[in-house]
Amino acid sequence: MLFYFTRLTSRINIAVSTIVIAGGLIPCFSHAQQRDRQGLKEPVFKVAKTPDNKVAKTPDNKVAKTPDNAANSNDVIAANNQDNLKQHPLIPAMQIAAKGLRHIRENVKDYTATLVKRERINGELLPHEYAFVKVRNRRTDDQGNIVTPFSVYMYFHKPAKVKGNQAIYVENHNNNMLLGKAGKGMESVFGWIKLRPDGMIAMRGNRYPITELGIENLAVKLIKKGNRDIHEGDCEVTFYNQAKVAGRVCTGIEVKHPEKRPPFDFYLARVFIDDELNIPVRYAAWSWPNTPNESPQLIEEYTYTNVKINQDLTDADFDPERIARKRSLLNEKSD
């Protein structure tokens, strides 16, 4: 299951924090609410009630290529198979995910949000990173030509070492490179720098590239991992009603793999689906405890807060020159 960031650090080592959907939901979890000067809150996640139903174990305008992480009819077949519904505890969750993905593709053109990400890289759990994001979902015509390319803009608010960093990615533009810009220091004088989204610099300190960011990508990965688990054996699945993510009512789904074996890549994963928006807004995953007395270790968590759907984003929202001019004006006003 799944959700991206990069870090702009030096002239050569400019990277762009990216986040992808992978994670889970939390039955009873909270962080203290704190505000900084930007008014950003620490994430708050909790479940209001005891679970009601625990499931028993068991280039422009080119013809679009199917993305590596795109869901096709085979990906959702399990969720629509009534025989499977009686056999595996993940099927109800898969039905929710498939319904959500259809809703996103039919009704969500774009959105803005605050993305909160935390990842464990090379054994080290990094601090929370906060970024304002604009995402425009890919749209194609009846012939499969890209009408609207997948587009991402990110502006990092904290922690301090990434504050002011920016990233842009537009599918089939800029030779499919991401554009990164440092927010301060000597690096900032170089302006926008082109980087391979999956290259060593852009991926430094990140588990996923910017090309995998976004709610639709998260839904796709949830479905793919769910189908994998259905074919690989039993797992434990728990549903939570009236879960809360930053004050919004959600449906929580918890998946547990008691046995550590391939191809499972997490011990516990929790996903939150916003009940009103019908989209996944949080994913978190933990690894298996090393001993029975130890707690699971967090692998990754991604949360979308302050989500605003269909904001009529245009090419200008992902144009580096226009963004730079707008940011310059904002800085002048703040001075």
C-alpha positions as CSV (number, residue, x, y, z in Angstrom):
1,M,0.0,0.0,0.0
2,L,1.2,3.1,-0.4
3,F,1.9,7.9,-1.3
4,Y,7.0,11.7,-2.1
5,F,9.7,14.5,-1.4
6,T,13.3,15.6,-2.3
7,R,15.9,17.8,-0.7
8,L,17.7,20.7,-2.4
9,T,21.0,20.9,-0.5
10,S,23.9,22.0,-2.6
11,R,24.9,23.2,-6.1
12,I,25.3,19.7,-7.3
13,N,23.3,17.8,-4.7
14,I,20.0,19.6,-5.3
15,A,17.2,17.2,-4.8
16,V,13.4,17.6,-4.5
17,S,11.6,15.9,-1.6
18,T,9.0,13.6,-3.1
19,I,6.3,11.4,-1.5
20,V,4.3,8.5,-2.7
21,I,1.4,6.6,-1.4
22,A,2.1,3.5,0.5
23,G,1.1,3.2,4.1
24,G,-1.8,2.7,6.3
25,L,-4.2,3.6,8.9
26,I,-4.0,3.9,12.6
27,P,-6.5,2.6,15.1
28,C,-5.5,4.9,17.9
29,F,-2.8,7.3,17.2
30,S,-2.2,11.0,17.8
31,H,0.5,13.7,17.8
32,A,0.4,16.9,19.8
33,Q,-1.0,19.8,17.9
34,Q,1.6,22.5,17.4
35,R,1.8,25.5,15.2
36,D,4.7,27.3,13.7
37,R,4.8,30.7,12.1
38,Q,3.2,29.3,8.9
39,G,0.3,27.9,10.9
40,L,1.1,24.3,10.0
41,K,-0.2,21.8,12.5
42,E,1.5,18.6,13.5
43,P,-0.4,15.7,12.1
44,V,-3.3,14.3,14.1
45,F,-4.6,10.8,13.4
46,K,-7.0,8.8,15.6
47,V,-9.9,6.5,15.6
48,A,-13.0,7.5,17.6
49,K,-14.5,4.1,18.2
50,T,-13.6,0.5,18.8
51,P,-13.7,-1.4,15.5
52,D,-17.2,-2.5,14.6
53,N,-16.3,-5.3,12.2
54,K,-13.1,-7.2,12.4
55,V,-12.7,-9.6,9.5
56,A,-11.4,-13.1,10.3
57,K,-8.0,-14.2,9.2
58,T,-8.0,-15.8,5.9
59,P,6.1,15.0,-25.5
60,D,2.7,16.9,-25.7
61,N,-0.3,15.3,-27.1
62,K,1.5,12.0,-27.7
63,V,-0.3,8.7,-27.4
64,A,-0.2,7.9,-23.7
65,K,1.7,4.9,-22.5
66,T,0.3,3.0,-19.7
67,P,2.3,4.0,-16.6
68,D,4.2,1.3,-14.7
69,N,1.8,1.9,-11.7
70,A,-1.4,2.2,-13.7
71,A,-4.3,-0.1,-12.6
72,N,-6.0,-2.0,-15.4
73,S,-8.9,-4.4,-15.5
74,N,-6.9,-7.2,-14.1
75,D,-6.0,-5.2,-11.0
76,V,-9.6,-4.7,-9.9
77,I,-11.0,-8.1,-11.0
78,A,-10.6,-9.6,-7.5
79,A,-12.6,-6.7,-6.0
80,N,-15.5,-7.4,-8.4
81,N,-15.5,-11.2,-8.0
82,Q,-18.2,-12.3,-5.6
83,D,-16.6,-15.7,-5.1
84,N,-13.4,-14.0,-3.8
85,L,-15.6,-12.0,-1.5
86,K,-16.3,-15.2,0.4
87,Q,-12.7,-16.3,0.4
88,H,-10.3,-13.5,1.4
89,P,-10.7,-10.8,4.1
90,L,-9.1,-8.2,1.8
91,I,-11.9,-8.2,-0.8
92,P,-14.1,-5.6,1.0
93,A,-11.1,-3.3,1.2
94,M,-10.3,-3.9,-2.4
95,Q,-13.9,-3.0,-3.4
96,I,-13.5,0.3,-1.5
97,A,-10.2,1.0,-3.2
98,A,-11.5,0.2,-6.7
99,K,-14.6,2.4,-6.1
100,G,-12.3,5.2,-4.9
101,L,-10.0,4.9,-8.0
102,R,-13.0,5.1,-10.3
103,H,-14.2,8.2,-8.5
104,I,-10.8,9.9,-8.7
105,R,-10.4,9.2,-12.5
106,E,-14.0,10.3,-13.3
107,N,-14.4,13.3,-10.9
108,V,-11.0,14.6,-9.7
109,K,-9.2,16.8,-12.2
110,D,-6.8,18.4,-9.8
111,Y,-6.3,19.4,-6.2
112,T,-4.1,21.3,-3.8
113,A,-3.1,20.0,-0.4
114,T,-0.5,20.0,2.4
115,L,1.5,16.8,2.2
116,V,3.1,15.5,5.3
117,K,5.7,12.7,4.9
118,R,8.0,10.7,7.0
119,E,10.3,7.9,5.8
120,R,12.9,5.5,7.1
121,I,16.0,5.7,4.9
122,N,18.9,3.3,5.4
123,G,17.7,2.5,8.9
124,E,17.2,6.1,9.9
125,L,13.8,7.5,10.6
126,L,13.8,11.0,9.1
127,P,11.8,13.9,10.6
128,H,8.4,14.9,9.2
129,E,8.5,17.1,6.1
130,Y,5.7,19.4,5.1
131,A,5.0,20.6,1.6
132,F,2.2,22.5,-0.2
133,V,1.4,20.6,-3.3
134,K,-0.6,21.2,-6.5
135,V,-1.4,18.1,-8.5
136,R,-3.1,17.9,-11.9
137,N,-4.2,14.3,-12.9
138,R,-3.5,13.0,-16.3
139,R,-6.4,13.1,-18.8
140,T,-6.5,11.4,-22.3
141,D,-9.0,11.6,-25.2
142,D,-10.8,8.6,-26.7
143,Q,-7.7,7.8,-28.8
144,G,-5.4,7.7,-25.8
145,N,-3.7,11.0,-26.6
146,I,-2.7,13.0,-23.5
147,V,-4.9,16.0,-23.2
148,T,-3.7,17.0,-19.7
149,P,-0.3,15.7,-18.6
150,F,0.3,14.6,-15.0
151,S,1.7,17.6,-13.2
152,V,3.1,18.3,-9.8
153,Y,4.3,21.4,-8.0
154,M,5.8,21.3,-4.5
155,Y,6.8,24.1,-2.1
156,F,8.4,22.9,1.2
157,H,7.6,24.7,4.5
158,K,9.6,22.6,7.0
159,P,11.8,21.5,8.5
160,A,14.1,24.5,8.3
161,K,16.7,22.9,6.1
162,V,14.3,22.3,3.3
163,K,12.1,25.5,3.8
164,G,11.6,27.3,0.5
165,N,12.7,24.5,-1.7
166,Q,10.5,23.9,-4.8
167,A,9.9,21.2,-7.3
168,I,8.0,20.9,-10.6
169,Y,7.3,17.8,-12.7
170,V,5.1,17.8,-15.8
171,E,4.7,14.6,-17.8
172,N,6.4,14.7,-21.3
173,H,7.8,18.3,-20.6
174,N,11.3,19.3,-19.9
175,N,12.5,16.0,-21.3
176,N,10.6,14.3,-18.5
177,M,13.0,15.8,-16.0
178,L,11.9,17.4,-12.7
179,L,12.9,21.0,-12.0
180,G,14.3,21.7,-8.6
181,K,15.1,25.1,-7.0
182,A,16.8,25.7,-3.6
183,G,15.0,28.2,-1.3
184,K,18.1,29.7,0.3
185,G,21.9,29.7,0.4
186,M,24.3,29.8,-2.5
187,E,22.4,27.1,-4.3
188,S,19.4,29.4,-4.8
189,V,21.3,31.7,-7.2
190,F,21.4,28.9,-9.8
191,G,17.6,28.9,-10.2
192,W,15.8,25.9,-11.6
193,I,17.9,22.8,-12.0
194,K,16.9,19.8,-14.2
195,L,17.2,16.4,-12.5
196,R,16.2,12.9,-13.4
197,P,13.2,12.1,-11.2
198,D,14.6,8.6,-10.4
199,G,18.2,9.7,-10.4
200,M,20.6,9.4,-7.5
201,I,20.4,13.1,-6.5
202,A,16.6,13.4,-6.7
203,M,16.2,10.1,-4.8
204,R,18.6,11.0,-2.0
205,G,16.6,10.9,1.2
206,N,13.4,9.6,-0.5
207,R,11.8,6.2,-1.0
208,Y,9.9,7.2,-4.2
209,P,10.2,9.6,-7.1
210,I,8.0,12.6,-7.7
211,T,6.4,10.8,-10.6
212,E,4.6,8.6,-8.1
213,L,3.2,11.4,-6.0
214,G,-0.5,11.9,-5.6
215,I,-3.8,10.5,-4.5
216,E,-4.5,8.6,-7.7
217,N,-1.0,6.9,-7.6
218,L,-1.7,6.0,-4.0
219,A,-5.0,4.3,-4.9
220,V,-3.3,2.4,-7.7
221,K,-0.6,1.1,-5.4
222,L,-3.1,0.1,-2.8
223,I,-5.0,-2.0,-5.3
224,K,-1.8,-3.6,-6.7
225,K,-0.6,-4.6,-3.2
226,G,-4.0,-5.8,-2.2
227,N,-4.2,-8.1,-5.3
228,R,-0.7,-9.4,-4.5
229,D,-1.8,-10.2,-0.9
230,I,-5.0,-12.0,-2.1
231,H,-2.9,-14.3,-4.2
232,E,-0.2,-14.9,-1.6
233,G,-2.2,-16.1,1.3
234,D,-4.1,-15.0,4.4
235,C,-3.7,-11.7,6.3
236,E,-5.6,-10.0,9.1
237,V,-7.9,-7.1,8.1
238,T,-9.7,-4.8,10.4
239,F,-12.1,-1.9,9.5
240,Y,-12.5,1.2,11.7
241,N,-15.5,3.5,11.4
242,Q,-15.4,7.2,12.5
243,A,-11.6,7.3,12.2
244,K,-10.2,10.9,12.2
245,V,-7.4,12.4,10.1
246,A,-6.8,16.1,11.0
247,G,-10.4,16.3,12.1
248,R,-11.9,14.7,9.0
249,V,-14.0,11.6,9.3
250,C,-12.5,8.6,7.6
251,T,-12.9,4.9,7.2
252,G,-9.8,3.1,8.4
253,I,-8.5,-0.2,7.1
254,E,-5.7,-2.1,8.8
255,V,-3.8,-5.0,7.2
256,K,-1.5,-7.2,9.1
257,H,0.9,-9.9,7.9
258,P,1.8,-12.0,11.0
259,E,4.3,-14.1,9.0
260,K,7.4,-12.4,7.6
261,R,8.0,-13.9,4.2
262,P,8.2,-12.7,0.5
263,P,6.6,-10.9,-1.1
264,F,5.2,-9.1,1.9
265,D,7.0,-5.8,2.5
266,F,5.3,-4.7,5.7
267,Y,4.1,-6.2,9.0
268,L,1.3,-3.7,9.5
269,A,-0.3,-1.1,7.2
270,R,-3.1,1.4,7.8
271,V,-5.0,3.4,5.3
272,F,-7.5,6.2,5.8
273,I,-10.2,6.9,3.2
274,D,-11.9,10.3,3.6
275,D,-15.6,9.5,3.8
276,E,-16.8,12.8,2.2
277,L,-14.1,13.1,-0.6
278,N,-13.9,9.3,-1.2
279,I,-10.1,9.4,-1.6
280,P,-7.2,8.0,0.4
281,V,-5.7,10.7,2.5
282,R,-3.2,8.8,4.7
283,Y,-1.1,5.6,4.5
284,A,1.5,4.3,7.0
285,A,3.4,1.0,7.2
286,W,5.5,-0.7,9.9
287,S,8.1,-3.5,9.7
288,W,8.0,-6.7,11.8
289,P,9.2,-6.5,15.4
290,N,12.7,-8.0,15.9
291,T,11.5,-9.7,19.1
292,P,8.1,-10.4,20.6
293,N,8.6,-7.6,23.2
294,E,9.5,-4.9,20.6
295,S,7.2,-2.6,18.9
296,P,7.0,-2.5,15.1
297,Q,9.2,0.1,13.4
298,L,7.7,2.8,11.2
299,I,8.8,2.4,7.5
300,E,6.9,5.2,5.9
301,E,3.8,7.5,6.4
302,Y,2.2,9.9,4.0
303,T,-0.8,12.2,4.8
304,Y,-2.7,14.7,2.7
305,T,-4.4,17.4,4.7
306,N,-6.3,20.6,3.7
307,V,-7.3,18.8,0.4
308,K,-9.2,21.1,-2.0
309,I,-10.6,19.3,-5.1
310,N,-10.9,20.7,-8.6
311,Q,-9.2,24.1,-8.3
312,D,-9.0,24.6,-12.1
313,L,-5.2,24.4,-12.2
314,T,-3.7,25.5,-15.5
315,D,-0.3,25.3,-17.2
316,A,0.7,28.5,-15.4
317,D,0.5,26.7,-12.0
318,F,3.4,24.5,-13.2
319,D,5.4,27.1,-15.2
320,P,8.7,27.8,-13.4
321,E,9.0,31.4,-14.7
322,R,5.5,32.4,-13.6
323,I,6.0,30.6,-10.3
324,A,9.3,32.5,-9.7
325,R,7.7,35.8,-10.5
326,K,4.8,35.1,-8.1
327,R,7.2,34.0,-5.3
328,S,9.3,37.1,-5.8
329,L,6.2,39.3,-5.4
330,L,5.2,37.4,-2.3
331,N,8.7,37.8,-0.8
332,E,8.6,41.6,-1.5
333,K,5.3,41.9,0.3
334,S,6.5,39.9,3.3
335,D,9.5,42.2,3.6
